[in-house]
Amino acid sequence: MKGVVVEERAVELGNYILEHKATVRAAAKRYGISKSTVHKDVAQRLKNIDPALYRGVKQILDVNKAQRHIRGGMATRMKYQREAEHKA
């Protein structure tokens, strides 16, 4: 994504998150940029560039934020299950 205009990058990231219901982390990994950059692009810059796209992305990010404690708990559970299987 290097060499891409910031506004274009923000719109592209917004579209990706909207189409795939992706997390900030997933979008950052997909485009090879930092989570901070993705978050700044979609949470601040996109608001001024494309307000309609921003609202859609914000809804998805709000859902992701509400669910993150569940995903974290599931990851921890899986970690300990793998460790238990490995010891057995």
N, C-alpha and C positions, 0 to 999 in steps of 0.2 A: 504493500500500500504506500510505500515511500514514493514521493514525487506526485502524489495525488493532492489536488486542492482540498483544503480542510472542509469546505462546504460540501463538496462531492462525497468525501469520505463519510461525513456525518449522515448524509442521506442514504448512502450505500449501507452503512451499519444499521441505520434505522429500518431499512427495508429487510435486511437479513434477520434482524431480531423479530420483526413483525411476521415475516413469512415462516420462520422456523420456531417461533416462540422460544427463542434462545435466551440464555443468560448472558450477562456481560462477559463472564469468563469464557463462555463458548464462542462468542463473537470475537473476543480478543485472540483466542487460540486460532480461529478460522482465518483471521486476517493478519496474524503475526504482529500484533501491536499490544501495548499494555492495557490492562483492565482500566487503569486511570484514564487513558486516552479515550477508550470506548465510552466510559461513563461521562466524561466531559463532553464528548461529541453528542451523545444522545440525550443527555440531561440538560445541557445548557445551550449548546450551539444550535441543535435541531429545533429548539423552541422558536428561534428567530427565523430560521430558514424555511421550515415547513411545519406550521403549527398543527395541522391535521395528522401528519405522520407522527409528530411528537406525542400527541394525545394517545394514539394507538400503542406506541412503544412504551409510554408511561404506564398504561394499563398492564402490559405484559411484565414490566419490571416490578410493578407493585405486587403482582401475583407471585413472581419469583421471590421477592423479598419476604412475603408472608409464608412461603413454603420452605425457605432455606433451613430453618431449624429442623424440619422433618427430614430433609435430604441429608443434613449433617448427622442426625441420629441414625439414619439408615446406613450411612457409610461407616460409622463407628461399629454398628452391629455386625456388618459384613466383615469388618476387619477382625473382630474377635472370633467370629465363626471360622474364618480362614485359619486363624492361629490355633483354634481348638482342633480343627481337622488336621492341621499339620503335626500337632503333637500326638495325635492318636495313631 
